[in-house]
Amino acid sequence: MPDDRAIDKESKRRRMLTAFLRDEARTQGFDLCRVTRPDAIPEAGIRLYQFLEQGYHGTMAWMEETRERRGDPNMLWGDVRSIAVFGLNYGPEEDPRGILEKPDKAAISVYARNRDYHDIIKGRLKEIATRFAARSQEDVKVFVDTAPVMEKPLAAAAGLGWQGKHTNLVSRTHGSWLFLGSMFTTADLEPDEAEIDHCGSCRACLDACPTAAFPAPYQLDARRCISYLTIEHKGPIDPELRPLIGNRIYGCDDCLAACPWNKFASAAAEMKLIARDDLKEPPIAFLLGLDDAAFRTFFSGSPLKRIGRDRFIRNVLIAAGNSGERGLIPACCGLTGDPSAVVRGMAVWALARLMTTGEFRNFAAERGDEPDADVRAEWMMAGVA
């Protein structure tokens, strides 16, 4: 027979450690902290498999390579007994879709308008983990997009929110705007109840997507998602999708911003997550002029740095081509001689959109050089090759 005193002692220890963890989370500025078990997301692996089989991951080969570990936390670390999931609010001060009506400005996703959240959260999680390990004498590991961890299903299982029809986490208290991080531990903590789905019949997020990236509710085809196209995808972007991207140069907030649960959200309190003034509505003309050094300086500490200058300018050129702003023609002309093939190609595409047919044909004739394959493809689509 189990010793009742031993059971009571272990139960008390679980409660104390869980309470200590939550206190530490509040001290470090997290808005939410909930606990779940590593076996709480049995369907996540199945859904991931279906996602990959349908090719919805596009060129993100790393998702296929880490499929087994991603689908089962125990495959990532066999000794884990509890998983704490942390949420940090990054809510914008206003609806981020307003900038879409300003074609001469560039739209940057809310989460990327200041410091890289990975650095902010990782440092705080390490502080919590260090103190928790010292108190509990248990092993810990912390993750913020740095390992194959399915944080959204884990967050839903822990009760931070639920995965909406756009596949992102939705919180009843913070709407769509939560950064997530996790701490795996060998400690036995008190698990929280999972959150239920509160989407109901609403499909606002699905209808808001400019590229129809949702084949069905709760399914995302990343190959049509602007966030994937502008951040993860390398090389030229599908010509069919370019006009739909508008002036979005890094990520897209449309499906998040459309969610009615945002009426309960508040603006971020963390200063490092509040948008920099120069990243709220940066002029496309200014961004087109950034060389590699200027790009790195201007976006110092920003998550935009990770896509590199060439991919970034590719995105800005698409925004330029969609702008209708003829004043951008000189900058686009200059970029047809850029060292990067993908930049040269998008410069040609932008000019084909901004120039009259006669102007564009004259420009093509005046160049007189033999373009490489990527650029030649753009000339051909424009009907001058």
C-alpha positions, 0 to 999 in steps of 0.5 A: 500500500502506498504511504499516505504521508509520502503521497501528501509530501510529493503532492505538496512538493508539486504544488510548491514547485508549480507555484514557484515557477509561476511566481518566477514567470511573473517576475520575468514579465511573462503574462501567462504560465501554464503546465502540461504533460509531454503526452498531452498532444497525441494528435499533434504528430498525426496532424504534422504527418498529414501537413507534410504529406500534402506538401504544405511545408513548401521548402522547409525541409527541416520540418520533415527532417525533425518530424518524429521529434517534433511530434512527440516531446518524449522523442526530443528528451526522454526524461521530461515529465512536465512542460511549462509553456510561457506567453508574452503579450506583444499586442499592437497599439492599433490594427496593423492592417491600416498600413495596407492602405499606404502603398508607398510604405512597407508593412512589417509584421507586428512581431518584427517591429523592434527587438528579436523576441527570441533573444528577449524570451530566451534570456528570461527563460534561462533565468527562470530555469536556473532558479527553478533547477536550484530550487527543485534539484531537477533537470531543465531545458528551455526552448524558443523556436530553437528545437523541434517543439510544437509550442502551439499544441503544447500551449493549448494543452496547457490552457494558454489558449486554443489553436484557431482556424488559422492554426495560430494560438488564440487567447481569451485574454490576449487575442492573437498576440502571444509569443511562446516559449517552453521549459521542459523539466524532469520535475513532476508539476501540477498540470493545468486543464487544456483550453477548449476551442472557442472559434465556433462558426466564425471564419474571419481569419480564413476570409481575411487571407489575401492569398487563400492560404487555408485549404480548410479550417485548421489547415494552412498551406504555407506555400501560399502564406505571405509569412512563409513567402517573405521569410522562409522561401528563398529565390523568386516568389510565384508570379501569381502570388506577387500582386496579392502580397501588396506592400507586405515585406516581412510577414503578414498579420491579416489572419491574426488581426481579423480575429474577434477575440482581439477585442480583449487584447491589450498593447504590449507592455514590454518596451523592447516589443513596442514598435520602433517609430522607423519600422511602423511605416518605413518608406519603400523608397528608403528601403530600396536603397539599403546595401548589405551594410546599411541593411545590417545597421538599420535592422540591428537586433531585429528578426529581419536580419535573419533573411539577409539583405537580398531576400529582403530587397526581393520583398521590397521590390515586390511591394514597389511593383505593387505600389503604382508609385512611378517615383520608385522607377529610378531605384528599381532601374538601379537594382537591375544591376544588383549582384544578386540574381533574385534582386535583379529579377524582381527589379525587372518585374517591378519595372514591368508593373511601374512603367508603360509598355513603351518605357519598359521595352525601351529600357530592355532594349537599352540594356543590351546585355545577356541576362542570366536565367533568373532575370531572363525568366522575368523578361520573358514573363514581361513579354520582351525576351 
